[in-house]
Amino acid sequence: MAESVTPFPSKTFGVTIEKLYKSFDGVPVLKDINLEVKPGEIFVIMGPSGSGKSVLLKHVAGLEQPTSGRVLIGSYDVADPGTRQRIHLALVFQAGALFNSMTVYDNLALYPREHRLGTEPHIRDRVMHALQILSLEKAVNQFPAELSGGMKKRVAIARALVTDPQLLLYDEPTSELDPVMSATITEIIAALRDQTAVTTVVVTHDRGIAFAIADRMAFIMDGRIRAIGQVADFKNPADGVIANFLNPVIDLKNPRFKHLEDNHE
């Protein structure tokens, strides 16, 4: 008889970022970032390409180390290697990062197998539970090359769920998806938070996903936080730069590309 599966730990954690700076080869990328993600909320970080939002997410995941400042998950510093032993954190990469030589099942089973998180029957229960949540049971023996873009995204999310996350991070989860599948992924992110109370941080430039699911949002530009607030604060922002990003006006008589060198924003 297989061991019972507890899908997610009961405790969830918030994130605190304090005076975070990051430079690469002396070039500043993040500049004095300060923000707080509350336990159990969906926090969305928006901004244009190259603004630093994905680099910021990698700091929360512990994949990058600050030049100065710190990132805390609960009361634990992400820079401390012991934090990953205390916190169950999962990152859903923009491109999915699935192993093409492995079936869907083996992609999901890899982490619990490598970390010896149970017997093979127990691991199978975990994998199948995650696939069931994402309605992917029929894809269990398929390879990533056989999947659509939307299915790959769902498999990547299912793989994250197998780690029993208390903090779930998404990097551009709706990129390269059609509108219907983008809506599906958006619904999945919201449903997982509602079912599990997992703290969720989403990096995106997709206004639709941000407005649909965010409890709170931050807008980052040129490596700095330009605004933090509720969704309502961003629907009609007073900041003209943010308004132009969220609601760009197409002017064929005076196209914006002619002014890019004059105004990098």
N, C-alpha and C positions, 0 to 999 in steps of 0.2 A: 504493500500500500504506500503510495507517495506521501511525502511529508506535506503538511498543510502549508499554504502560502499566505504570508502577510504582505499584501501588495506594496504598502508604503509605511515607513515609520510614522508614528503619531506626531513627533515633534517637528516643527518647521522653524526656519530661521530667517531673520531679516538680513539686509546687507547695509553696511555703513562705509562710505568712501570719504576719506578725510585728506584734504590738501594734496591730492594726487597729481603728480607731475610725471611725465614720461618723455624722454628724448631718445632719438635714434641717431647716432653719430653726431651728436650736438644739435640736432634739429628738433625743436619741441613739437610734440604731437598732442599731448594732453597737458592742460595748463590749469592748475588749481581747481581740480574737480572736487566738489563737495556735494554729496547727495545721500539720501537714506531711502532704502526700500523696506517697507514694513513687512513683517512676517505674514505670509498668506496672500499678499496682493499680487496683481499683475502690473508690473511697472514696464512701460514702453520707453525706449530711448530712440528718438528720431533725429534725423539730420541728413544733409546731403552726402554724396559720395566723397570720401576723403576727409570727413569731418572729425574722425577719431572714434566713432561709435563702436566699431568692431574691436579696435584696440582696447577700448575701455572694457568691453565684455570679456576679452581675454585676460584682463587683470582680475576681474571677478572670478574667473575660472581658474586662476593661478597659472595660466600659460605664459604670462608676462609678469615681470617684476617691476615695481615702480622705481623711477629714478629718485623720487622722494615721496613722502606721504604713505598712506596705508589703506588697505581694504580689509574690512572685518566681515566675517559671516557669523552672525550672533556676536559672541565676544571673542571669537577666534581669528587671529591674523592669518590671511590667506598665504602670506609669505612663509609661515611656519609649516614645514613638511608634515607635522603631526595633525594639522587641520584636516587633511584629506582622510585621516583615519577616524575623525570625529564626525565629519559632515558628509552626507551622501549628496554629491553634486553631479549633475549631468549637463553636458553641452551638446545641443543639436547643431551641427555644423551646416553652413549655408549649402554646401554641395552634397551633404549627406555623409560623405566619408565612409561609405560602405566598402567592404572588401569584395571585389568583383569575383574572386576565385572561390568564394564561400556562398552557400545557400543562405536564404533569409534566416532559416533556423540557426545555422552556425554563426552568422553575424551576431545574432542576439545572444547566443550561448557563450560566445568567446569570453566576455568579461567574467561572468560567474565561474566559468571553468578555470580561467587563469588565476582567479583569486580564491578558488576552492570554496565557493559559497554554498556548498551543499552537494549531495549525491546527484548522480545523473537524473534520476527520476524527479528530484526536487528542482533541478535546473530546468527540466522539461516543463514542469508545472509553471515556473516563472515565465519562461519564454512563451508558452501557449497562452498564458493569462494576458501578457502584454499584447500579443497578436490579436487576441479576442477583443480587447479594448479598442483596437484600431481597425477591426473588421478585416484582418489580414490572414485569417487561418488558411485560406485556399492558396496563399502565396508561400507557404512555409518551405516548400522544396524548390522554389524558383531561385534563379540567380539574379543579381541586380540588373544585368544587361537585358533581362527579360521583362523588366518592370517599366511602367510609365514614370514620368517625372513625379507625379503626385504620389504614386505608390512608394517610390524611393523616399520621399519626404516622410511618409507615414511609417515606413520601416525604420528610418533614422529615429523618429520619435519613440517607436516601440522599443528600440534598442536602449534608448535613454531610460525608459520606464523599468527595464529589467534590473537597473542598478538601484531601484528603490529610492529615487531622489527626494531630498528635502529642499533642494534648490535646483530649479530647472531653467536653463539658459537657452535661448534660441537666437541664432544669428541669421537674419534675413530669411525667415521660414517660408515666405511666399514668393521668393524670387524665382523667376523663370516658370511660373505656373500661370495657367489661364485663370480668368476671373472666378469660374465655378470652383476649381480646385483650391484657389486662394481662400475662398469663402469656407471651404471644407476644413482646411488647415486651421483657419481662424476659429472655427467652431470647436475643433479638437482641443486647441490650447485652452480655450475657456472652459470646456467640459472637464478637462483633466484637473484644472485648478479647483473647480467646484466639487469634484468627486474626492479629491485628495488633500485639499488645502495646501498644496505645494506652492512655495514662493516662486514666482515666475518673473524672469526678466527677458524682454523681447527687444532685440535691436532690429529696426526696420526703417525703410523710407516709404513704406506703404501706408498712406493715410487711412485707407479703409480698415485695415487690421487694427491700427492704433485706436481709431475712434470707436471701433466695435467692442474692444475687450479691455482697454486700459482702465485701471483704477486711478492711476496717475501717470503723467508723462513728463519727460525731460526733452528739451531740444538742444542739441549740441552743434556748434559750428566753429570751425577753425580751432578745435581742441578745447573749447570752453563751453560750459553750460550757459546757454542764453536765456532759458526759461524753464521753470518747473511748475506744474500745476495739474488741475483736473482737466478732463477732456473738454469740458465746456470752455475752459480758458483758451483753448487752441482753436476752437471753431470760428471765432471772430477775433483773432489776436490783434492787439494794438501795434505790436512790433511789425513794421512793414516787411522786414526781411523774412520773418516767419510766415506772414500772410502770403507773401509771394511764393514761398516754397510749397505751402499747403494748398494754395489756390492760384496756380500760375495762369496768367492770361496770355493766350496766344495772339500775337499781333503780327500778322503777315506783312504789314506795311513797314513795321519798325522792329524786325526780328532781334531777339535778345542776343543772339550769338555775335552780332556786330559790336556789342558792348562788353563782351567778356573780359577783354584785356583791361578795360577801364574799371571794372567792378567785379572782383573775384567772388563776391557773394552771389 
